[in-house]
Amino acid sequence: MVLNEPKQPLELRDVPKPKPARGRLLVRVSTCAVCRTDLHVIDGELPNPKLPLILGHQIVGRVEEIGGEMSEGSEQVENRGTEAAPIFTIGDRVGIPWLGWTDGNCAYCRSSRENLCDNARFTGYTIDGGYAGFTVADARYCFRLPERYSDVEVAPLLCAGLIGYRSYRKTGDARSLGIYGFGNAAHLIAQIAIYEGREVFAFTRPGDKATQRAAKGFGAVWAGGSDEMPPQKLDAAIIFASVGPLVPAALRALAKGGIVVCGGIHMSDIPSFPYADLWEERVITSVANLTRRDGEEFFEIAPRVPVRSHTETFPLEEANTALNLFRAGKLSAAAVLTIAE
């Protein structure tokens, strides 16, 4: 499914099977979850995508071909420390996330902040992704996936889970945690927060009683609209909704020294707010992309919780339908595209 230009539907096309260069894997795609970032790319809210573009960065598949040798001492050795990249063989199941490549040499890569690499490339945005039968990925940026999850179940974990996890870890040891925008990422990360003994306060669209009931059902201590104040001050808040006015709303809900973490790649403008709402050492921070260490940590803890995903499947050729339902807020679970053999 190919994006030829922003603000246009994806086009179902036959394209040549890609060939993996040295250090890269040809992966036969099984599933690819749909992400809000895909909508931001389609809608022109993220600038300068590769065009034409195959979207998709929550990819699950099997290694079909390996480009060059896969051994320590080759191009697959990570720049981070002395740790070698994963060694894959034909038939291995892999997960391919948003971060697709970094240069390993810039100041950010050298300081364990590869998510901020000046020259980073991103799956389904600046390199082709997984809305296709095959894709090619740098082996260093692929993950081994926990066996307890099926291909459908694990796909949404590769972005909503990974970047959500990075957002969650930025809240430190906060005991009371507000989560604004209770979609896929919130649902996944709330499970880890509750597992670790945090008190979760769920903020939904005003009047969305069904989602509020669902949040309480799996352990949130309080659920209400984003226009409401929680019954107590929060140590931290994560904003997953791409709605700028939620930032000052979350600030007003914070205790002294609290932090607001903006977990999206795109957000509408943040309106002005009184300095008094920020004073007393409250903090606003964003989360950009992910690191491979985030993925390693997340896929270690997820099976122990266990983190469970709720999914709705669509065949690849119905990608536009899934995207339109997502945009309209008419999905009750994570949309996952399935690719026929």
Disulfide bonds with the S-S distance in Angstrom:
none
